[in-house]
Amino acid sequence: MAADEPLIDPATAGDKAVCRPDTLLDVAGKLTKDLLPRLEAARYQVPDLSPGAAGDWDIAQGYGDTVRRARLATVDSLEFVLAQVQRVIDDLAGTAGTVRDADQRAAGAAPRTDGAR
C-alpha cells in the first residue's frame, strides 16, 4: 500500500473505520519533538518595549502602553496555542491507547474456530 493511498475507499466504507495507533503516536511524537519546543521558545522571543523607550510625553507613553499590552496579548495567544497543541497530542496518544486496548480485548474475546474449548 502506498503511503498516500487511503486506508478505506470512502465510496464503499459504510460504517467501517480503521485506526492505526502507531501512526497516531508517530504524529504525536513529531508534534512533541518539532512543534512544542518552537512554540515554547516563541513565548520568550516576543520583543518588548522598554519603559521610556517611546519617550516621556503623554502620546508616546500611550503608544508604549499599547505596545506592552500587545506583547502581553501575543504571549497569551501563544500560551493558548501551546495548550491546544498539547491537547491534540494528548488526544492522539489517548486514542491510540484506546484503540490498542480495544484490539487486545477483541483478540481475547474472539471466538475459537479450531473446535477446542
Residue pairs with C-beta under 8 A, 6 or more apart in sequence:
7 18
7 20
8 16
8 17
8 18
19 95
19 96
19 99
21 95
21 96
21 97
21 99
21 100
21 103
22 96
24 92
24 93
24 95
24 96
24 99
25 92
25 93
25 96
27 92
28 89
28 92
28 93
28 96
31 85
31 88
31 89
31 92
32 89
35 85
36 82
36 85
36 86
36 89
39 78
39 81
39 82
39 85
40 82
42 78
43 75
43 78
43 79
43 82
46 71
46 74
46 75
46 78
47 71
48 67
48 68
48 71
49 64
49 67
49 68
49 71
51 64
52 64
53 64
54 60
54 61
54 63
54 64
54 67
55 61
55 64
